[in-house]
Amino acid sequence: MLDPHGVSLAGLAVFCEAARTGSLTAAAERLGYTQSAVSRQIAALERQAGAPLFDRLARGVRPTAEGRTLLGHAEAVVGRLDEARRDLRALRDLDGGRLRAGAFPTANIGLVPRALAALRARHPGIDATAEEARTPELERRLAEGEVDIAVVSSTAGREPRGVRLVHLVDEGMYVAVAAGHSLAGRDGVGAADVEGEVWIAGRRSPEGTLLAPLAERGLRPEVGHVVAEWVAKAGYVAAGLGVALVPALAAESFRRMAGDVVLVPLERGEVPPRAVYAATAEGRTPSPAAQEFERALTEAARGMEAGRV
């Protein structure tokens, strides 16, 4: 009887081709074997099957009852292997496959959409999807294989952990103020200049947020409004309800409200730039699609930096 450890996959392919063409000679020509090699493959398979698989005719061969029974199974196995070869080739050539990306919120404003658009333009066969989460959650999803690649950051001085990192950009910070604010015409501001301002931030406490470095310098930012979305923060600033600390990747949301909101650079010595990385799971080989997306992210980051110069 057939032993799955003894059956040759090449033998099954030869068997299917001989059954399809009705000729061992034709099967040898199509598969690039000698006729004697084809005969040996068929003989070995017949020994495994315990019965003749072909009737040898004057002109060619014809499957026996046992051969017809085996043929459907053999074609299914060979067909699945052909599918596997095509899928592997598509992955390698970036003509197919799947990409699951993740990103922290401000990276989704401009950086990630630009990179995804570039990836889609170059390789439309890749099924690329993205989801949003904060850096610690993205680290977990990478470790558990829920995403293939993520854009993460060093918020509040905390470097990403347990991941392989490729540096994309160091984000400078801006203070967003209403157009009529006293700081609106400045070329830059320091921590002392924003003392006493009402802040618009994603949390009531500055710890673990972009405001943390200011708090560490002894400034206790008064968070007057807790607002998560960057477009909404821009609306609050435009209405004169407070100021907001804005990383460079989020600047687009505020610039869309030109005339109502002004971005004033925060002096780099006051708040260290936030490092932004492409991250993949440590100890795992990134898929070809993830590697290509990493390249697209790097190009997009360079393009955005050049546009700010």
C-alpha positions as CSV (number, residue, x, y, z in Angstrom):
1,M,0.0,0.0,0.0
2,L,1.0,3.6,-0.5
3,D,3.4,4.9,2.1
4,P,3.3,8.7,2.3
5,H,7.0,8.7,3.3
6,G,8.0,6.5,0.4
7,V,5.9,8.1,-2.5
8,S,8.0,10.4,-4.7
9,L,6.4,13.7,-5.6
10,A,8.3,13.5,-8.9
11,G,6.8,10.1,-9.4
12,L,3.3,11.4,-9.0
13,A,4.0,14.2,-11.5
14,V,5.3,11.7,-14.0
15,F,2.3,9.4,-13.4
16,C,-0.2,12.3,-14.0
17,E,1.6,13.4,-17.2
18,A,1.8,9.8,-18.5
19,A,-2.0,9.4,-17.8
20,R,-2.8,12.7,-19.5
21,T,-0.7,12.1,-22.6
22,G,-1.2,8.3,-22.8
23,S,2.5,7.9,-23.4
24,L,5.6,7.4,-21.3
25,T,7.7,8.9,-24.1
26,A,5.6,12.0,-24.3
27,A,5.7,12.4,-20.5
28,A,9.5,12.2,-20.6
29,E,9.7,14.9,-23.3
30,R,7.3,17.2,-21.5
31,L,9.0,16.8,-18.1
32,G,12.6,16.8,-19.3
33,Y,13.4,13.2,-18.2
34,T,14.8,10.3,-20.1
35,Q,12.3,7.6,-21.0
36,S,14.1,5.1,-18.7
37,A,13.9,7.6,-15.8
38,V,10.1,7.9,-16.4
39,S,9.8,4.1,-16.5
40,R,11.7,3.8,-13.2
41,Q,9.4,6.4,-11.5
42,I,6.3,4.5,-12.7
43,A,7.7,1.2,-11.6
44,A,8.5,2.6,-8.1
45,L,5.0,4.0,-7.8
46,E,3.5,0.7,-8.9
47,R,5.5,-1.1,-6.2
48,Q,4.1,1.4,-3.6
49,A,0.6,0.9,-4.9
50,G,0.9,-2.9,-5.0
51,A,-0.7,-3.1,-8.4
52,P,0.0,-2.1,-12.0
53,L,-1.1,1.5,-12.7
54,F,-0.9,1.3,-16.5
55,D,-1.7,-1.3,-19.2
56,R,1.2,-1.2,-21.6
57,L,-0.4,-1.0,-25.1
58,A,1.2,-1.2,-28.5
59,R,0.9,2.5,-28.8
60,G,1.2,4.1,-25.4
61,V,-0.3,3.4,-22.0
62,R,-3.7,3.4,-20.4
63,P,-4.5,3.6,-16.7
64,T,-5.7,0.5,-15.0
65,A,-8.6,0.6,-12.5
66,E,-6.0,1.1,-9.8
67,G,-4.4,3.8,-11.9
68,R,-7.7,5.6,-12.4
69,T,-8.4,5.4,-8.7
70,L,-5.0,6.9,-7.8
71,L,-5.1,9.5,-10.6
72,G,-7.6,11.9,-8.9
73,H,-5.6,11.9,-5.7
74,A,-2.3,12.3,-7.5
75,E,-3.6,15.2,-9.6
76,A,-4.9,16.9,-6.4
77,V,-1.4,16.6,-4.8
78,V,0.4,17.8,-7.8
79,G,-2.1,20.6,-8.3
80,R,-1.6,21.8,-4.8
81,L,2.2,21.8,-5.2
82,D,1.8,23.9,-8.4
83,E,-0.4,26.3,-6.4
84,A,2.2,26.5,-3.7
85,R,5.0,27.2,-6.3
86,R,2.9,30.0,-7.8
87,D,2.1,31.5,-4.4
88,L,5.7,31.4,-3.3
89,R,6.8,33.0,-6.6
90,A,4.1,35.7,-6.2
91,L,5.5,36.4,-2.7
92,R,9.0,36.6,-3.9
93,D,8.1,38.7,-7.0
94,L,5.7,40.9,-4.9
95,D,2.8,40.0,-7.3
96,G,0.7,38.7,-4.4
97,G,0.6,38.0,-0.7
98,R,-0.7,39.9,2.2
99,L,0.7,42.8,4.3
100,R,-0.7,43.7,7.7
101,A,0.7,47.0,8.9
102,G,0.2,49.0,12.1
103,A,1.0,52.6,13.0
104,F,0.6,55.0,15.9
105,P,-2.0,57.7,15.3
106,T,0.1,60.6,14.0
107,A,2.0,58.4,11.6
108,N,-1.3,57.7,9.9
109,I,-1.8,61.4,9.0
110,G,0.7,61.5,6.2
111,L,3.6,59.0,6.5
112,V,1.8,55.7,6.3
113,P,-0.8,56.7,3.7
114,R,2.1,57.9,1.4
115,A,4.0,54.7,1.8
116,L,0.9,52.5,1.3
117,A,0.0,54.4,-1.9
118,A,3.5,53.9,-3.2
119,L,3.4,50.2,-2.4
120,R,0.0,49.8,-4.1
121,A,1.3,51.7,-7.2
122,R,4.3,49.5,-7.5
123,H,2.8,46.2,-6.5
124,P,-1.0,46.2,-6.9
125,G,-1.2,42.5,-6.3
126,I,-0.3,42.8,-2.6
127,D,-3.3,42.8,-0.3
128,A,-2.2,45.6,2.1
129,T,-4.2,46.7,5.2
130,A,-3.4,49.0,8.1
131,E,-4.6,49.4,11.7
132,E,-4.0,52.1,14.3
133,A,-2.7,51.6,17.8
134,R,-0.2,53.1,20.2
135,T,3.4,51.9,20.3
136,P,3.1,49.5,23.3
137,E,0.1,47.8,21.7
138,L,1.9,47.6,18.4
139,E,4.9,45.9,20.1
140,R,2.5,43.2,21.4
141,R,0.8,42.7,18.0
142,L,4.2,42.3,16.3
143,A,5.3,39.7,18.9
144,E,2.0,37.8,18.5
145,G,2.1,37.9,14.7
146,E,-1.0,40.0,14.4
147,V,0.8,42.6,12.2
148,D,3.8,42.1,9.9
149,I,5.3,45.6,10.3
150,A,4.5,48.7,12.3
151,V,5.5,52.3,12.6
152,V,6.4,53.0,16.2
153,S,7.9,55.9,18.2
154,S,9.9,56.8,21.2
155,T,7.2,58.8,23.0
156,A,8.1,60.3,26.4
157,G,11.7,58.9,26.2
158,R,10.6,55.3,26.0
159,E,12.3,53.3,23.2
160,P,10.3,50.5,21.6
161,R,11.1,47.1,23.0
162,G,11.4,43.6,21.6
163,V,11.4,44.6,18.0
164,R,13.8,45.1,15.2
165,L,14.0,48.8,14.3
166,V,14.8,50.8,11.2
167,H,15.0,54.5,11.9
168,L,12.8,56.6,9.7
169,V,12.8,60.2,11.1
170,D,13.4,62.3,14.1
171,E,10.4,64.5,14.6
172,G,10.8,68.0,15.8
173,M,7.9,69.6,17.9
174,Y,5.7,72.6,17.3
175,V,3.5,74.5,19.6
176,A,0.2,75.1,17.8
177,V,-1.4,78.5,18.7
178,A,-4.4,80.5,17.4
179,A,-3.6,83.0,14.7
180,G,-4.1,85.9,17.1
181,H,-2.0,84.4,19.9
182,S,1.0,86.5,21.2
183,L,3.4,83.7,20.2
184,A,2.1,83.4,16.6
185,G,4.8,85.6,15.1
186,R,7.7,84.0,16.8
187,D,10.4,81.9,15.0
188,G,10.6,79.6,18.0
189,V,9.6,79.2,21.6
190,G,11.0,77.6,24.7
191,A,9.5,76.1,27.8
192,A,9.5,79.5,29.6
193,D,7.4,81.0,26.8
194,V,4.5,78.6,27.3
195,E,4.4,78.8,31.1
196,G,0.8,79.3,32.2
197,E,-0.7,78.3,28.9
198,V,-3.8,76.1,28.8
199,W,-3.0,72.9,26.9
200,I,-5.1,70.6,24.7
201,A,-3.8,67.1,25.0
202,G,-4.9,63.5,24.7
203,R,-4.8,62.9,28.5
204,R,-5.3,64.9,31.7
205,S,-1.8,63.9,33.1
206,P,1.3,64.8,31.0
207,E,3.0,61.5,32.0
208,G,3.4,59.2,29.1
209,T,2.5,61.9,26.6
210,L,4.4,64.4,24.4
211,L,4.1,66.9,27.3
212,A,6.2,64.6,29.6
213,P,9.6,66.3,28.8
214,L,8.1,69.7,29.7
215,A,6.9,68.3,33.0
216,E,10.3,66.8,33.7
217,R,11.8,70.3,33.3
218,G,9.6,71.5,36.2
219,L,6.8,73.0,34.0
220,R,3.4,71.6,35.1
221,P,1.3,71.9,31.9
222,E,-2.3,72.7,32.7
223,V,-4.4,70.4,30.5
224,G,-7.7,72.2,30.1
225,H,-9.2,70.0,27.4
226,V,-8.7,66.3,26.8
227,V,-9.0,65.7,23.1
228,A,-7.7,62.6,21.3
229,E,-8.0,63.3,17.6
230,W,-5.5,65.7,16.0
231,V,-8.0,67.3,13.7
232,A,-10.2,68.1,16.7
233,K,-7.2,69.5,18.6
234,A,-6.6,71.8,15.7
235,G,-10.2,73.0,16.0
236,Y,-9.8,73.7,19.7
237,V,-6.6,75.7,19.0
238,A,-8.2,77.6,16.2
239,A,-11.0,78.6,18.6
240,G,-8.5,80.1,21.0
241,L,-9.2,77.5,23.7
242,G,-5.6,76.6,24.3
243,V,-2.3,75.5,22.7
244,A,-1.1,72.1,21.7
245,L,2.2,70.3,21.3
246,V,2.3,69.0,17.8
247,P,4.9,66.5,16.4
248,A,6.0,67.1,12.8
249,L,4.1,64.1,11.4
250,A,0.8,65.7,12.8
251,A,1.6,69.1,11.4
252,E,-0.5,68.5,8.2
253,S,-3.7,68.4,10.2
254,F,-3.0,71.9,11.6
255,R,-1.7,73.3,8.3
256,R,-5.0,72.5,6.7
257,M,-6.5,75.1,8.9
258,A,-4.1,77.8,7.5
259,G,-5.0,81.2,8.8
260,D,-6.6,80.0,11.9
261,V,-3.7,78.0,13.4
262,V,0.0,78.8,13.5
263,L,2.7,76.3,14.2
264,V,5.7,77.7,16.1
265,P,8.8,75.5,16.4
266,L,9.6,74.4,19.9
267,E,13.4,74.8,20.5
268,R,15.0,71.4,20.2
269,G,16.8,71.8,23.5
270,E,13.5,72.0,25.3
271,V,11.9,68.7,24.1
272,P,14.1,66.0,22.4
273,P,12.9,65.0,19.0
274,R,10.7,62.0,18.9
275,A,12.3,59.1,17.0
276,V,10.1,57.2,14.6
277,Y,10.9,53.7,13.4
278,A,9.7,50.9,11.1
279,A,9.5,47.9,13.4
280,T,9.3,44.1,12.7
281,A,9.2,41.3,15.2
282,E,12.6,40.4,16.7
283,G,13.9,37.0,15.5
284,R,11.5,36.7,12.6
285,T,12.3,37.1,8.9
286,P,10.1,39.9,7.5
287,S,8.0,38.9,4.4
288,P,9.0,40.3,1.0
289,A,6.0,42.6,1.2
290,A,7.0,43.9,4.7
291,Q,10.5,44.5,3.4
292,E,9.1,46.4,0.4
293,F,6.8,48.5,2.7
294,E,9.8,49.3,4.9
295,R,11.5,50.7,1.9
296,A,8.4,52.7,1.0
297,L,8.2,54.1,4.5
298,T,11.9,55.2,4.3
299,E,11.3,56.9,1.0
300,A,8.1,58.6,2.3
301,A,9.9,59.8,5.4
302,R,12.7,61.3,3.4
303,G,10.3,63.0,1.1
304,M,8.4,64.5,4.0
305,E,11.6,65.8,5.6
306,A,12.7,67.3,2.3
307,G,9.3,69.0,2.0
308,R,9.8,70.7,5.3
309,V,13.2,72.1,4.5
